[in-house]
Amino acid sequence: MREYPSAAGRRLRAPGPCSWEPGLDIRMAPALPITKGKPMSEIDDAPRTYSGALLAAIAVALVGAVAGLIWSYSLSGRLSTQQAELADARQQNVKMAAELRETDARLRVATEELGKSLGLTQKQLDERADEIVRREQAQEAASKRLESAQRQTAQQVSAVSSEVSNVKTDVGGVKTDLGKTQTDLAKALAQLQTMRGDLDGHATLIARNHDELVTLEHKGDRNYYEFTLRKGHKIPVSTISLELKKADTKRSRFTLMVFADDKQYEKKNRNVNEPLQFYSGKSAQLYEIVINSVNSKNEVAGYLSTPKYPSTAQ
């Protein structure tokens, strides 16, 4: 350990080997003032917080930079692929254009040769081509019209089928109504009065009014003619003629003349709703007269019943 002279005449010892030059004055440095404030742990934590935020910002920036590089690389790859495809398409277009020019040239040569072989000019060939085009267009238009007509026919057939179905339904309803009418007619006929005629006691159904006469008409086996007779007037009814001679309103009796087949029949003092029978026609068919009401001493009303197909006298 070395000793060094000091200004106060004291000697200082160095803690270890040291090189010292003569004339160098070593003095004690004044003591630094002690400043009171925050603890050292708080002073040390502030720089550490700033360092963590800085590191986080740097990490985020690095991640963003890496993502940008990846996206740029992907975009560059796609762009390169599209450029290659575009170049291929251009080459194909160039090739197709060349082939099209070659085809046009061959077609012109073939057309010229055809024209020469047929003795036709280019104008005539063009006219022939235009005619073929027009013919094809006409055929196409005809096909379209045919398709339209077929669609319309199909629609009409569908409509007719629907109408037929409706008609079938209506026919079913008519059959039902007809059955009901027949039933009602049978009931009405059962309610009609049966009377014996004045000729040979032949029983027959009579109508006592217009509604019952309509029921007899629906039966369909004879013809019926309504009439009104006035005294002194001879009127034709179907194939015969009738004339009223007398009428009695109190007793509901009457007398009339029948003219048929150039013959006369007097029906004297007969009653209302009594069948007055006689034969007439070529084959002598049965006719019936029924007077339903004596309206006054000069007028009566009733009907004539004749066969469905009466014969005429010779």
VMD Tcl script that draws the C-alpha trace (Angstrom):
set ca {
  {0.00 0.00 0.00}
  {1.40 3.37 -0.99}
  {1.16 6.58 0.92}
  {0.68 10.03 -0.72}
  {1.40 13.42 0.81}
  {-1.67 15.66 1.29}
  {-1.95 19.43 1.61}
  {-2.45 19.18 5.35}
  {0.72 17.30 5.72}
  {-1.08 14.02 6.11}
  {-0.30 11.07 3.98}
  {-3.01 9.11 2.15}
  {-2.96 5.46 1.43}
  {-4.20 3.99 -1.81}
  {-6.25 0.85 -1.50}
  {-4.32 -0.89 -4.19}
  {-1.60 -0.49 -6.71}
  {-1.76 2.84 -8.42}
  {0.52 4.76 -10.68}
  {1.31 8.18 -9.40}
  {3.36 10.88 -10.91}
  {5.34 13.38 -8.89}
  {3.73 16.83 -8.58}
  {0.11 15.42 -8.84}
  {-1.95 16.84 -6.00}
  {-4.74 14.61 -4.92}
  {-7.46 16.33 -2.90}
  {-10.66 15.09 -1.44}
  {-13.74 16.01 -3.50}
  {-16.43 17.84 -1.64}
  {-19.41 15.78 -0.56}
  {-22.52 15.94 -2.78}
  {-25.62 17.36 -1.21}
  {-28.34 14.85 -0.32}
  {-31.67 15.77 -1.92}
  {-34.85 14.65 -0.24}
  {-37.67 13.44 -2.64}
  {-39.30 10.24 -4.00}
  {-37.96 6.86 -3.17}
  {-35.61 5.23 -5.63}
  {-38.12 2.46 -6.43}
  {-40.62 4.98 -7.87}
  {-37.90 6.79 -9.79}
  {-36.81 3.49 -11.31}
  {-40.41 2.40 -12.23}
  {-41.16 5.38 -14.51}
  {-38.48 4.53 -17.10}
  {-39.64 0.89 -17.00}
  {-43.27 1.89 -17.86}
  {-42.10 4.03 -20.73}
  {-39.97 1.16 -22.02}
  {-42.96 -1.34 -21.98}
  {-45.23 1.01 -23.97}
  {-42.47 1.59 -26.48}
  {-41.93 -2.16 -26.88}
  {-45.69 -2.75 -27.39}
  {-45.86 -0.05 -30.08}
  {-42.86 -1.55 -31.82}
  {-44.49 -5.04 -31.71}
  {-47.75 -3.74 -33.20}
  {-45.83 -1.94 -35.92}
  {-43.88 -5.12 -36.70}
  {-47.10 -7.20 -36.91}
  {-48.68 -4.60 -39.22}
  {-45.58 -4.53 -41.38}
  {-45.55 -8.36 -41.64}
  {-49.28 -8.43 -42.53}
  {-48.74 -5.74 -45.16}
  {-45.87 -7.71 -46.64}
  {-48.01 -10.89 -46.79}
  {-50.94 -9.03 -48.41}
  {-48.62 -7.35 -50.91}
  {-47.08 -10.72 -51.77}
  {-50.53 -12.31 -52.28}
  {-51.74 -9.39 -54.39}
  {-48.59 -9.55 -56.44}
  {-49.15 -13.27 -57.05}
  {-52.74 -12.71 -58.17}
  {-51.74 -9.87 -60.41}
  {-49.07 -12.03 -62.00}
  {-51.62 -14.84 -62.58}
  {-54.13 -12.48 -64.15}
  {-51.48 -10.95 -66.36}
  {-50.47 -14.43 -67.51}
  {-54.10 -15.33 -68.24}
  {-54.58 -12.05 -70.13}
  {-51.48 -12.76 -72.20}
  {-52.84 -16.26 -72.99}
  {-56.20 -14.80 -73.99}
  {-54.53 -12.30 -76.28}
  {-52.55 -15.08 -77.91}
  {-55.74 -17.10 -78.37}
  {-57.49 -14.07 -79.92}
  {-54.61 -13.55 -82.29}
  {-54.67 -17.22 -83.23}
  {-58.45 -17.21 -83.75}
  {-58.26 -14.05 -85.84}
  {-55.64 -15.68 -88.05}
  {-57.76 -18.83 -88.40}
  {-60.82 -16.70 -89.20}
  {-58.93 -14.84 -91.93}
  {-57.74 -18.15 -93.32}
  {-61.28 -19.55 -93.27}
  {-62.65 -16.44 -95.00}
  {-59.98 -16.75 -97.69}
  {-60.79 -20.41 -98.25}
  {-64.51 -19.63 -98.34}
  {-63.97 -16.95 -100.95}
  {-61.88 -19.32 -103.04}
  {-64.53 -22.05 -102.71}
  {-67.27 -19.59 -103.61}
  {-65.41 -18.41 -106.68}
  {-64.78 -21.99 -107.76}
  {-68.43 -22.88 -107.20}
  {-69.53 -19.88 -109.19}
  {-67.23 -20.77 -112.02}
  {-68.41 -24.39 -112.03}
  {-72.06 -23.31 -112.03}
  {-71.53 -20.39 -114.35}
  {-72.75 -17.92 -111.73}
  {-71.42 -14.48 -110.92}
  {-70.68 -13.24 -107.43}
  {-73.85 -11.16 -107.51}
  {-75.92 -14.21 -108.37}
  {-74.27 -16.18 -105.57}
  {-75.06 -13.38 -103.14}
  {-78.66 -13.38 -104.30}
  {-78.81 -17.15 -103.82}
  {-77.38 -16.77 -100.32}
  {-79.88 -14.03 -99.47}
  {-82.70 -16.21 -100.72}
  {-81.54 -19.10 -98.54}
  {-81.37 -16.76 -95.53}
  {-84.87 -15.46 -96.22}
  {-86.16 -19.02 -96.58}
  {-84.63 -20.01 -93.26}
  {-86.11 -16.92 -91.62}
  {-89.53 -17.75 -93.08}
  {-89.24 -21.32 -91.80}
  {-88.29 -20.03 -88.36}
  {-91.25 -17.64 -88.37}
  {-93.55 -20.48 -89.46}
  {-92.22 -22.65 -86.64}
  {-92.91 -19.87 -84.14}
  {-96.45 -19.45 -85.50}
  {-96.98 -23.20 -85.27}
  {-95.81 -23.22 -81.65}
  {-98.11 -20.31 -80.88}
  {-101.03 -22.07 -82.57}
  {-100.28 -25.25 -80.63}
  {-100.25 -23.31 -77.37}
  {-103.56 -21.66 -78.25}
  {-105.03 -25.04 -79.22}
  {-103.88 -26.52 -75.94}
  {-105.50 -23.63 -74.07}
  {-108.73 -24.06 -76.04}
  {-108.73 -27.80 -75.41}
  {-108.25 -27.12 -71.72}
  {-111.13 -24.63 -71.80}
  {-113.35 -27.12 -73.68}
  {-112.47 -29.84 -71.18}
  {-113.46 -27.51 -68.38}
  {-116.73 -26.69 -70.16}
  {-117.40 -30.40 -70.75}
  {-116.84 -31.02 -67.06}
  {-119.30 -28.23 -66.28}
  {-121.79 -29.67 -68.75}
  {-121.46 -33.09 -67.11}
  {-122.18 -31.46 -63.79}
  {-125.18 -29.66 -65.30}
  {-126.40 -32.93 -66.86}
  {-126.17 -34.60 -63.48}
  {-128.22 -31.77 -62.02}
  {-130.75 -32.07 -64.87}
  {-131.03 -35.80 -64.27}
  {-131.71 -35.12 -60.63}
  {-134.29 -32.48 -61.51}
  {-135.86 -34.82 -64.09}
  {-136.16 -37.57 -61.54}
  {-137.81 -35.18 -59.13}
  {-140.14 -33.94 -61.91}
  {-141.12 -37.47 -62.78}
  {-141.85 -38.17 -59.14}
  {-143.93 -35.00 -58.87}
  {-145.73 -35.89 -62.11}
  {-146.58 -39.33 -60.83}
  {-147.99 -37.78 -57.65}
  {-149.96 -35.21 -59.69}
  {-151.34 -37.89 -62.02}
  {-152.42 -39.90 -59.02}
  {-154.43 -36.88 -57.88}
  {-156.22 -36.46 -61.23}
  {-159.84 -37.50 -61.48}
  {-160.80 -40.51 -63.57}
  {-164.09 -40.19 -65.44}
  {-166.01 -42.47 -67.75}
  {-166.74 -41.19 -71.20}
  {-170.19 -40.77 -72.73}
  {-169.45 -43.00 -75.73}
  {-168.70 -46.49 -74.44}
  {-167.92 -45.95 -70.77}
  {-164.17 -45.78 -71.47}
  {-162.41 -44.52 -68.30}
  {-160.01 -41.64 -68.79}
  {-158.07 -39.06 -66.81}
  {-159.40 -35.54 -67.06}
  {-158.05 -32.12 -66.10}
  {-160.38 -29.89 -64.15}
  {-158.29 -26.73 -64.58}
  {-155.27 -25.36 -66.42}
  {-152.71 -26.68 -63.91}
  {-154.03 -30.24 -64.17}
  {-154.02 -29.91 -67.94}
  {-150.32 -29.03 -67.82}
  {-149.77 -32.21 -65.80}
  {-151.54 -34.26 -68.47}
  {-149.40 -32.63 -71.15}
  {-146.25 -33.71 -69.26}
  {-147.50 -37.27 -69.41}
  {-146.80 -37.01 -73.15}
  {-149.14 -39.65 -74.60}
  {-151.75 -37.23 -76.08}
  {-152.08 -33.71 -77.45}
  {-154.18 -31.07 -75.68}
  {-155.78 -27.88 -77.07}
  {-157.47 -25.31 -74.83}
  {-160.34 -23.26 -76.26}
  {-163.15 -20.83 -75.39}
  {-166.50 -21.19 -77.20}
  {-169.04 -18.43 -77.70}
  {-172.63 -19.03 -78.63}
  {-173.29 -18.84 -82.35}
  {-169.58 -18.97 -83.36}
  {-168.11 -22.05 -85.02}
  {-164.34 -22.28 -84.40}
  {-161.71 -24.78 -85.58}
  {-159.80 -26.72 -82.89}
  {-157.06 -29.00 -84.20}
  {-158.61 -31.12 -87.01}
  {-162.24 -30.57 -85.95}
  {-164.61 -27.63 -85.38}
  {-166.86 -26.77 -82.41}
  {-169.93 -24.57 -81.89}
  {-171.76 -23.67 -78.67}
  {-175.55 -23.97 -78.84}
  {-176.67 -23.38 -75.24}
  {-175.20 -22.83 -71.77}
  {-176.76 -22.96 -68.29}
  {-174.66 -21.33 -65.57}
  {-176.97 -22.42 -62.70}
  {-176.83 -26.14 -63.49}
  {-173.32 -26.00 -65.13}
  {-174.72 -27.67 -68.23}
  {-174.25 -26.97 -71.94}
  {-175.01 -28.15 -75.47}
  {-172.51 -28.02 -78.34}
  {-172.01 -29.32 -81.89}
  {-168.96 -31.27 -83.07}
  {-167.95 -31.16 -86.75}
  {-165.49 -33.91 -87.77}
  {-164.90 -35.89 -90.95}
  {-167.84 -34.17 -92.64}
  {-170.08 -35.37 -89.82}
  {-171.90 -33.58 -87.02}
  {-172.26 -34.77 -83.42}
  {-174.56 -33.06 -80.96}
  {-173.53 -33.23 -77.30}
  {-176.74 -32.12 -75.58}
  {-177.21 -31.13 -71.95}
  {-173.78 -32.32 -70.82}
  {-172.13 -31.59 -67.49}
  {-168.91 -29.75 -66.65}
  {-165.81 -32.03 -66.56}
  {-167.67 -34.82 -68.37}
  {-165.52 -36.44 -71.15}
  {-167.34 -36.12 -74.50}
  {-165.94 -38.85 -76.75}
  {-166.07 -39.52 -80.49}
  {-163.95 -41.20 -83.13}
  {-162.31 -39.31 -85.96}
  {-159.63 -39.69 -88.56}
  {-158.63 -42.30 -91.14}
  {-158.11 -45.01 -88.53}
  {-160.98 -43.88 -86.27}
  {-158.97 -42.69 -83.27}
  {-160.57 -41.57 -80.01}
  {-161.05 -37.81 -79.40}
  {-162.28 -36.27 -76.14}
  {-163.77 -32.89 -75.28}
  {-163.94 -31.64 -71.68}
  {-165.69 -28.39 -70.71}
  {-164.22 -27.14 -67.43}
  {-166.36 -24.05 -66.85}
  {-169.57 -22.35 -67.95}
  {-168.60 -18.71 -67.79}
  {-171.96 -17.31 -68.89}
  {-175.00 -18.30 -70.87}
  {-173.05 -17.46 -73.99}
  {-169.57 -18.78 -73.16}
  {-167.85 -21.96 -72.04}
  {-164.15 -22.98 -71.77}
  {-162.39 -26.34 -71.91}
  {-159.96 -28.43 -73.91}
  {-159.74 -31.02 -76.70}
  {-157.67 -34.22 -76.27}
  {-156.44 -35.94 -79.45}
  {-154.12 -38.86 -80.19}
  {-150.40 -38.07 -80.28}
  {-150.30 -38.67 -84.04}
  {-153.82 -38.14 -85.36}
  {-154.80 -39.42 -88.83}
  {-156.87 -37.37 -91.32}
  {-160.07 -38.50 -92.98}
  {-160.08 -39.48 -96.66}
}
mol new
graphics top color blue
foreach p $ca { graphics top sphere $p radius 0.5 }
foreach p [lrange $ca 0 end-1] q [lrange $ca 1 end] { graphics top cylinder $p $q radius 0.2 }
display resetview
